[in-house]
Amino acid sequence: MLDRVKEQAEGVRFLRRVVDGNLTTPLMLVGPEGTGRRLSVLEAAREMFGGGEHHDLLIDEGKHPDLKVLVPESGKDLGVDAVRGLLRETIFFPVDAPKKFFVIDEADRMTPAASNALLKTLEEPPSTCRFFLLVQSADRVLPTIRSRCGVVQYRQLSESLVMSHLSRFEKDGTKALVYARLAEGSIGRAVSLWGSGRLTLRDQVLGLLKTGLSGDTSSLFSTVDGLQSELPLGLRFLEHVVQDLLMLPYCSERLTNLDVVDSLTDLRAQMGDARLRKLREGLKSLLGKTYLTTLPFHTKTFLADVLEGG
């Protein structure tokens, strides 16, 4: 139920109005992955559908006839055929609930054609249907889609809440805290990072800095190439490392990478503030290019310039 959703008062308030029948406008839930957007819609469905073991089991298994969730395939945009398939379900009356819930996850990955196919339904949704679009960035959604939705912001979750979930899996408190801070306020992301052992990738990023500072350009480039599809996440980790290096002398308890303080101390002594600030500014530009196939080239050029050039 909606009282299970933590630290998202605005989202709960809007969804409570949907459950109570006081809001029929499609909702766009905007926020980072793993902050409770999908969870809150499912909990709202439990309340509206009447709760009970029957509804709960079907919702948990993704088999409830009155709850339709559309998710793009991994690495692909959400196309027009998938959206049209979902919309065909709107002509049917609810089977076992007062209303039908339609959830489009990662709706900011809809193609223009898919968005246009959705417009008329969002403008005049059937009285038996409630629509929810889950997006990480409203700016990536067509203005015509945004204008037909009530936009609800979901915030980053507190570190303590993320830690309370992560501690069920990671018993080492320091490592759990590192994962929580790398996840930037997302329970889902924290558990995913832990489950895939992403501190190994963080360690590769530290090695990248050390290699670059040694002046071994060939090894630097080989290390970047070795990251392959993990390069975008590696650059996010590098951003955390650089921020830690800048904070180290002033606020060490707020570091993200608390488990490698000795390595950070050595790196800071070699780099200095000026080079670190240059690295931080350049990373902002690189992180805006993570969708480009030329990202490895841009990364190599930038790191060689900053690390070897001083």
C-alpha positions as CSV (number, residue, x, y, z in Angstrom):
1,M,0.0,0.0,0.0
2,L,1.1,3.6,-0.4
3,D,2.2,3.9,3.2
4,R,5.1,1.6,2.3
5,V,6.5,4.3,0.0
6,K,9.2,6.2,1.9
7,E,10.5,9.8,1.5
8,Q,8.3,10.6,-1.6
9,A,5.5,12.6,0.0
10,E,4.6,14.4,-3.2
11,G,4.3,11.2,-5.2
12,V,2.2,9.6,-2.5
13,R,-0.1,12.6,-2.3
14,F,-0.9,12.6,-6.1
15,L,-1.3,8.8,-6.2
16,R,-3.6,8.9,-3.2
17,R,-5.8,11.3,-5.2
18,V,-5.9,8.8,-8.0
19,V,-6.9,6.0,-5.7
20,D,-9.6,8.1,-4.1
21,G,-11.0,8.9,-7.6
22,N,-10.2,12.6,-7.4
23,L,-7.6,12.7,-10.1
24,T,-7.9,11.2,-13.6
25,T,-5.2,13.1,-15.4
26,P,-2.2,11.0,-16.6
27,L,0.8,11.4,-14.3
28,M,4.4,11.7,-15.3
29,L,6.6,10.5,-12.4
30,V,10.0,12.1,-12.8
31,G,13.1,11.1,-10.9
32,P,16.2,8.9,-10.7
33,E,15.9,5.1,-11.2
34,G,15.3,3.2,-8.0
35,T,13.7,6.1,-6.0
36,G,10.2,4.5,-5.8
37,R,8.4,5.6,-8.9
38,R,7.3,2.2,-10.1
39,L,6.9,0.9,-6.5
40,S,4.5,3.7,-5.7
41,V,2.3,3.0,-8.7
42,L,2.1,-0.7,-7.9
43,E,1.2,0.2,-4.3
44,A,-1.5,2.6,-5.6
45,A,-2.8,-0.3,-7.7
46,R,-3.0,-2.5,-4.6
47,E,-5.1,0.1,-2.8
48,M,-7.4,0.8,-5.7
49,F,-7.8,-2.9,-6.6
50,G,-8.8,-3.7,-3.1
51,G,-5.8,-5.4,-1.7
52,G,-5.9,-9.0,-0.5
53,E,-3.9,-12.1,-1.4
54,H,-5.5,-12.5,-4.8
55,H,-4.6,-9.1,-6.2
56,D,-1.2,-9.0,-4.4
57,L,-0.1,-12.3,-6.0
58,L,-1.1,-11.3,-9.5
59,I,0.6,-7.8,-9.2
60,D,3.8,-9.3,-7.8
61,E,3.9,-11.8,-10.7
62,G,3.1,-9.2,-13.3
63,K,0.0,-11.1,-14.3
64,H,-2.9,-8.8,-13.1
65,P,-5.3,-8.4,-16.0
66,D,-6.0,-4.7,-15.1
67,L,-2.3,-3.7,-14.6
68,K,-0.3,-3.3,-17.8
69,V,3.4,-2.4,-17.6
70,L,5.3,-1.5,-20.8
71,V,9.1,-1.6,-20.6
72,P,11.5,-1.1,-23.5
73,E,13.8,-3.9,-24.4
74,S,17.4,-3.5,-23.1
75,G,19.4,-1.0,-25.1
76,K,16.4,-0.2,-27.4
77,D,14.0,2.7,-27.6
78,L,10.3,2.2,-27.1
79,G,8.8,1.9,-30.5
80,V,5.4,2.8,-31.9
81,D,4.3,-0.9,-32.3
82,A,4.7,-1.5,-28.6
83,V,2.8,1.6,-27.6
84,R,0.0,0.8,-30.1
85,G,-0.2,-2.7,-28.6
86,L,-0.7,-1.2,-25.1
87,L,-3.3,1.2,-26.3
88,R,-5.4,-1.6,-27.8
89,E,-5.9,-2.8,-24.3
90,T,-7.7,0.5,-23.4
91,I,-10.9,-0.5,-25.2
92,F,-11.6,-3.3,-22.8
93,F,-13.3,-2.8,-19.4
94,P,-11.5,-3.8,-16.2
95,V,-11.7,-7.5,-15.5
96,D,-11.2,-7.6,-11.7
97,A,-10.7,-4.0,-10.5
98,P,-12.4,-0.6,-10.5
99,K,-10.0,0.8,-13.1
100,K,-7.2,-0.3,-15.4
101,F,-3.7,0.9,-14.7
102,F,-1.3,1.5,-17.6
103,V,2.4,2.1,-16.8
104,I,5.0,3.1,-19.4
105,D,8.4,2.7,-17.8
106,E,11.3,4.6,-19.2
107,A,8.8,6.7,-21.2
108,D,11.6,9.1,-22.0
109,R,12.9,6.5,-24.4
110,M,9.8,6.6,-26.6
111,T,10.5,7.3,-30.3
112,P,8.7,10.4,-31.7
113,A,6.3,8.1,-33.5
114,A,5.5,6.2,-30.3
115,S,4.9,9.5,-28.5
116,N,2.6,10.8,-31.2
117,A,0.6,7.6,-31.1
118,L,0.1,8.1,-27.4
119,L,-1.0,11.8,-27.6
120,K,-4.7,11.4,-28.3
121,T,-5.2,8.8,-25.5
122,L,-3.4,11.0,-23.0
123,E,-5.5,14.0,-24.0
124,E,-8.8,12.1,-23.6
125,P,-8.1,8.9,-21.5
126,P,-11.0,6.5,-21.3
127,S,-12.8,6.8,-18.0
128,T,-11.8,3.3,-17.0
129,C,-8.1,3.9,-17.5
130,R,-5.3,5.6,-15.5
131,F,-2.0,6.3,-17.1
132,F,1.5,6.6,-15.5
133,L,4.6,7.6,-17.4
134,L,7.9,6.9,-15.5
135,V,10.8,9.0,-16.7
136,Q,14.3,10.0,-15.4
137,S,14.3,13.3,-17.3
138,A,11.2,15.2,-18.3
139,D,13.3,17.3,-20.8
140,R,13.7,14.1,-22.9
141,V,10.0,13.8,-23.4
142,L,8.1,15.7,-26.1
143,P,6.5,18.9,-24.8
144,T,3.2,17.7,-26.2
145,I,3.4,14.7,-24.0
146,R,4.4,16.7,-20.9
147,S,1.6,19.1,-21.4
148,R,-1.0,16.3,-21.1
149,C,0.4,15.0,-17.8
150,G,0.6,16.1,-14.2
151,V,4.3,16.1,-13.6
152,V,5.3,14.7,-10.2
153,Q,8.9,14.9,-8.9
154,Y,10.6,12.0,-7.1
155,R,13.8,13.0,-5.1
156,Q,17.0,11.1,-4.4
157,L,16.5,9.0,-1.3
158,S,18.4,9.6,1.9
159,E,21.6,7.8,2.5
160,S,20.2,6.2,5.7
161,L,17.3,4.7,3.8
162,V,19.5,3.3,1.0
163,M,21.8,1.9,3.6
164,S,19.0,0.2,5.5
165,H,18.1,-1.8,2.4
166,L,21.7,-2.5,1.3
167,S,22.7,-3.7,4.7
168,R,20.5,-6.8,4.1
169,F,23.0,-7.9,1.5
170,E,26.4,-6.3,2.3
171,K,27.5,-7.0,5.9
172,D,30.7,-4.9,5.6
173,G,29.5,-1.5,6.7
174,T,32.2,0.5,4.9
175,K,31.6,-1.3,1.6
176,A,27.8,-0.8,2.0
177,L,28.3,2.9,2.5
178,V,30.5,3.1,-0.6
179,Y,27.8,1.4,-2.7
180,A,25.2,3.6,-1.2
181,R,27.1,6.8,-2.1
182,L,27.9,5.6,-5.6
183,A,24.2,4.9,-6.1
184,E,23.4,8.6,-5.6
185,G,20.1,8.2,-3.7
186,S,18.8,5.1,-5.5
187,I,18.0,1.9,-3.7
188,G,17.6,0.0,-7.0
189,R,21.0,1.2,-8.3
190,A,22.7,0.5,-5.0
191,V,21.5,-3.1,-5.0
192,S,22.4,-3.5,-8.7
193,L,25.9,-2.1,-8.2
194,W,26.4,-4.4,-5.2
195,G,25.0,-7.5,-7.0
196,S,27.3,-7.0,-10.0
197,G,30.4,-6.3,-7.9
198,R,31.0,-2.8,-9.4
199,L,33.7,-1.9,-6.9
200,T,35.9,-3.9,-9.3
201,L,35.1,-1.3,-12.0
202,R,35.8,1.5,-9.5
203,D,39.2,-0.1,-8.9
204,Q,39.9,-0.1,-12.6
205,V,39.1,3.6,-12.7
206,L,41.7,4.2,-10.0
207,G,44.1,2.2,-12.1
208,L,43.3,4.4,-15.0
209,L,44.4,7.5,-13.1
210,K,47.6,5.9,-12.0
211,T,48.5,4.7,-15.5
212,G,47.8,8.1,-16.9
213,L,50.0,9.8,-14.3
214,S,52.9,7.4,-15.1
215,G,53.0,8.8,-18.7
216,D,52.4,5.3,-20.3
217,T,50.1,6.5,-23.0
218,S,49.8,3.0,-24.6
219,S,48.7,1.4,-21.4
220,L,46.3,4.3,-20.7
221,F,44.6,3.8,-24.1
222,S,44.5,0.0,-23.6
223,T,42.8,0.4,-20.2
224,V,40.1,2.7,-21.7
225,D,39.5,0.2,-24.5
226,G,39.2,-2.6,-21.9
227,L,36.3,-0.9,-20.2
228,Q,34.2,-1.2,-23.4
229,S,30.5,-0.9,-22.7
230,E,31.2,-0.1,-19.0
231,L,33.0,3.2,-19.9
232,P,30.0,5.4,-19.2
233,L,29.6,4.0,-15.7
234,G,33.3,4.1,-15.3
235,L,33.3,7.8,-16.0
236,R,30.6,8.3,-13.4
237,F,32.8,6.5,-10.9
238,L,35.7,8.7,-12.0
239,E,33.6,11.7,-11.2
240,H,33.1,10.4,-7.7
241,V,36.9,9.7,-7.3
242,V,37.8,13.2,-8.5
243,Q,35.3,14.8,-6.1
244,D,36.8,12.7,-3.3
245,L,40.3,13.8,-4.2
246,L,39.2,17.5,-4.0
247,M,37.4,16.9,-0.6
248,L,40.1,14.8,1.0
249,P,41.9,17.5,3.0
250,Y,38.7,19.1,4.2
251,C,35.9,16.6,4.8
252,S,37.2,13.1,4.7
253,E,34.1,11.6,6.4
254,R,32.0,12.5,3.4
255,L,34.1,10.7,0.8
256,T,32.3,8.2,-1.4
257,N,35.3,5.8,-1.7
258,L,36.0,5.4,2.0
259,D,37.5,2.0,1.5
260,V,40.5,3.2,-0.6
261,V,41.6,6.4,1.3
262,D,45.3,5.4,1.2
263,S,45.1,5.2,-2.6
264,L,43.3,8.5,-2.8
265,T,45.9,10.2,-0.6
266,D,48.7,9.0,-2.9
267,L,46.8,10.2,-6.0
268,R,46.1,13.6,-4.5
269,A,49.8,14.1,-3.7
270,Q,50.7,13.5,-7.3
271,M,47.9,15.6,-8.9
272,G,47.3,18.8,-7.0
273,D,44.3,21.1,-7.0
274,A,44.8,22.7,-10.4
275,R,44.9,19.4,-12.3
276,L,42.0,18.0,-10.3
277,R,39.8,21.0,-11.1
278,K,40.7,20.6,-14.8
279,L,39.8,16.9,-14.6
280,R,36.5,17.7,-12.9
281,E,35.5,20.2,-15.5
282,G,36.4,18.0,-18.4
283,L,34.5,15.1,-17.0
284,K,31.3,17.2,-17.1
285,S,31.7,17.5,-20.8
286,L,32.5,13.8,-21.3
287,L,29.5,12.7,-19.3
288,G,27.4,14.6,-21.7
289,K,28.8,12.4,-24.6
290,T,28.2,9.0,-23.2
291,Y,25.7,8.2,-26.0
292,L,28.4,8.8,-28.7
293,T,30.2,5.9,-30.3
294,T,33.3,8.1,-30.2
295,L,33.3,8.2,-26.4
296,P,36.5,6.1,-26.1
297,F,38.4,8.4,-28.4
298,H,37.2,11.5,-26.5
299,T,38.1,9.9,-23.2
300,K,41.6,8.9,-24.3
301,T,42.4,12.4,-25.7
302,F,41.1,14.1,-22.6
303,L,42.8,11.9,-20.0
304,A,46.1,12.0,-21.9
305,D,46.0,15.8,-22.0
306,V,45.1,16.2,-18.3
307,L,47.1,13.5,-16.7
308,E,50.2,13.5,-18.8
309,G,50.2,17.2,-19.6
310,G,49.8,18.3,-16.0
